[in-house]
Amino acid sequence: MLSVKPWKPDAVIRFVLGVFICIFAGSLVMTALEHGGTKHPTLFYVLGAASLAFLGAALVAIRRPWKLENFMQRVWVLLVLFYVGLVLGAFAQKYAGDPGSPVPSVAELVVNSLSFQGATLVLAVFFLREHQVTWNAAFGFSNNWRRSVMLGVMCACIFLPIGWALQQISVQVLTHIPHWNIRPQEQAPVQTLKLATSWTDRLVLGVVTILLAPAAEELLFRGVLYPWIRQAGFPKLALFGTALLFGAMHLNAQAFIPLFTLAVILALLYERTNNLLVSMTAHSLFNGFNFALLYLLEKQSSGAPY
């Protein structure tokens, strides 16, 4: 049974807002990497720098707890900093120039991962510090950890063929819906991996895909959001709402159903074991199996030696 978490509503909201701010800031950096020659480079970099400055100030403001006596003042300061940074960033994107390749480079993918998953792990440190709890107390890492890890391994092995089947079904359904004109595409990291040729690039992508992404995403969705919503009295919303958000976050129609299903299973496993290692392990192995299979298929199709 999942233990009661001491998550304060304002701390959770500030945590999620902080992640969102970092994601938007990362998109500006990605734009700078993607558009080497811009239409108006001076305007782009000036507006981009100003946007990052305001977003950075918003991150600093977000770290301070909201109290009843200063609630409105803190919220107004945060909203002004955030929206000014957002507007400046939008104008910077406007002057960025024509988009380059639709497939992100390895550097762009790393920036994207650091601005989301990396930022999540960093902000989690301040989140736990505010609640005065350790990582172990917050996520139960020592609760029968061997059993949790083994359960996570079993879950990944069992779900892998199910996930592949669900993805194939999704592709068939999407391509046969009349008048929708949906063309299923692979996720951006998959497209990037297919273009990665050096071992260094593949190693970096492997670390991001197998280690960084599962740890951060499980911490955010299952470790923080799921128990917070559940303890607020909405267990079904916690289970299916966080799974819906998890699936939608990947911005890929053909992967939505398998990711949604995986998220539901991971939440139920966490509920049963009270140890976030179970979902982290299953998520990491699921990504790892897909990563290895994609690499082997690419090798096989190119006729290159293993």
Secondary structure, DSSP 8 states (H G I E B T S, - for coil): --------HHHHHHHHHHHHHHHHHHHHHHHHHH-SS-SSHHHHHHHHHHHHHHHHHHHHHHTS---GGGHHHHHHHHHHHHHHHHHHHHHHHHTS-S---SS--HHHHHHHHIIIIIHHHHHHHHHHHHHT--HHHHH-TTSSHHHHHHHHHHHHHHHHHHHHHHHHHHHHHHHTSTTT-------HHHHHHHH--SHHHHHHHHHIIIIIHHHHHIIIIIIIIHHHHHHTT-HHIIIIIHHHHHHHHT--HHHHHHHHHHHHHHHHHHHHHS-THHHHHHHHHHHHHHHHHHHHHHHHHHT---
